[in-house]
Amino acid sequence: MKKALIAVDIQNDFVEGGALGCKGGKSVARGTKDLIQESEDRDAYSLYISTQDWHKGEGCTNGGHIEDRPNFVDSWPAHCIGGTEGAEFCRPLEAIDFDYRILKGYETPSYSGFSDNAYEANDESLSLVEILESRGITEVDIVGIAFDYCVAQTAKDAAEKGFKVRVLKPLTATINKASEERIVEDLASRGIEVLER
């Protein structure tokens, strides 16, 4: 069985000091970089993929961003505008760490790397599921930001598409800590394993 690592939205705007900073985000970036380096030494993964929020910049809701009075539930402050520093990887992560970069949310806001508007950065014809299937991937491990939004939705969609899914929770950061237990239970009910360490 071939396994891929999917690193979800570990971007400057989602870590401490960013437009939509999430506590623990910088630690997720460092830990993910360490995991990639260790995994390459052990050939643990056949493929390394990142997703990045990549917005136009105009106000939008339902998982996107707006300029005035966001509710931080389904509307957000402007963040991850394509081509800005906020949309780039949080160091020490960088583009060369990944075999593929999936950009999502440009035309239509979306949480999942499997959304209809998510495509590989250098080839708009390739979706995340097409990349995984073409490389014979059957299992995915997911890390990133935020556990309660983009990580959870990417995990759910991966399971729905038939992949065996694990979320490596120590390498995630959460916006709303009060929602964690409910989300873990929801993921488990879908056959998704959430590793706590």
NORDAUR-V415141 format. One record per residue. N is the residue number from 0. RES is the residue in one letter. SS is DSSP state (alpha for helix, beta for strand, coil for the rest). Layout:
N:RES:SS
N:RES:SS
//
This chain:
0:M:coil
1:K:beta
2:K:beta
3:A:beta
4:L:beta
5:I:beta
6:A:beta
7:V:beta
8:D:coil
9:I:coil
10:Q:beta
11:N:alpha
12:D:alpha
13:F:alpha
14:V:coil
15:E:coil
16:G:coil
17:G:coil
18:A:coil
19:L:coil
20:G:coil
21:C:coil
22:K:coil
23:G:coil
24:G:alpha
25:K:alpha
26:S:alpha
27:V:alpha
28:A:alpha
29:R:alpha
30:G:alpha
31:T:alpha
32:K:alpha
33:D:alpha
34:L:alpha
35:I:alpha
36:Q:alpha
37:E:alpha
38:S:alpha
39:E:alpha
40:D:alpha
41:R:alpha
42:D:coil
43:A:coil
44:Y:coil
45:S:coil
46:L:beta
47:Y:beta
48:I:beta
49:S:beta
50:T:beta
51:Q:beta
52:D:beta
53:W:coil
54:H:beta
55:K:coil
56:G:coil
57:E:coil
58:G:coil
59:C:coil
60:T:coil
61:N:coil
62:G:coil
63:G:coil
64:H:coil
65:I:coil
66:E:coil
67:D:coil
68:R:coil
69:P:coil
70:N:coil
71:F:coil
72:V:coil
73:D:coil
74:S:coil
75:W:coil
76:P:coil
77:A:coil
78:H:coil
79:C:coil
80:I:beta
81:G:coil
82:G:coil
83:T:coil
84:E:alpha
85:G:alpha
86:A:alpha
87:E:coil
88:F:beta
89:C:coil
90:R:coil
91:P:coil
92:L:coil
93:E:coil
94:A:alpha
95:I:alpha
96:D:alpha
97:F:coil
98:D:coil
99:Y:beta
100:R:beta
101:I:beta
102:L:beta
103:K:beta
104:G:coil
105:Y:coil
106:E:coil
107:T:coil
108:P:coil
109:S:coil
110:Y:coil
111:S:coil
112:G:coil
113:F:coil
114:S:coil
115:D:coil
116:N:coil
117:A:coil
118:Y:beta
119:E:beta
120:A:coil
121:N:coil
122:D:beta
123:E:coil
124:S:coil
125:L:coil
126:S:coil
127:L:alpha
128:V:alpha
129:E:alpha
130:I:alpha
131:L:alpha
132:E:alpha
133:S:alpha
134:R:coil
135:G:coil
136:I:beta
137:T:beta
138:E:beta
139:V:beta
140:D:beta
141:I:beta
142:V:beta
143:G:beta
144:I:beta
145:A:coil
146:F:alpha
147:D:alpha
148:Y:alpha
149:C:alpha
150:V:alpha
151:A:alpha
152:Q:alpha
153:T:alpha
154:A:alpha
155:K:alpha
156:D:alpha
157:A:alpha
158:A:alpha
159:E:alpha
160:K:coil
161:G:coil
162:F:coil
163:K:beta
164:V:beta
165:R:beta
166:V:beta
167:L:beta
168:K:beta
169:P:beta
170:L:beta
171:T:beta
172:A:beta
173:T:coil
174:I:coil
175:N:coil
176:K:alpha
177:A:alpha
178:S:alpha
179:E:alpha
180:E:alpha
181:R:alpha
182:I:alpha
183:V:alpha
184:E:alpha
185:D:alpha
186:L:alpha
187:A:alpha
188:S:alpha
189:R:coil
190:G:coil
191:I:coil
192:E:beta
193:V:beta
194:L:beta
195:E:coil
196:R:coil
//
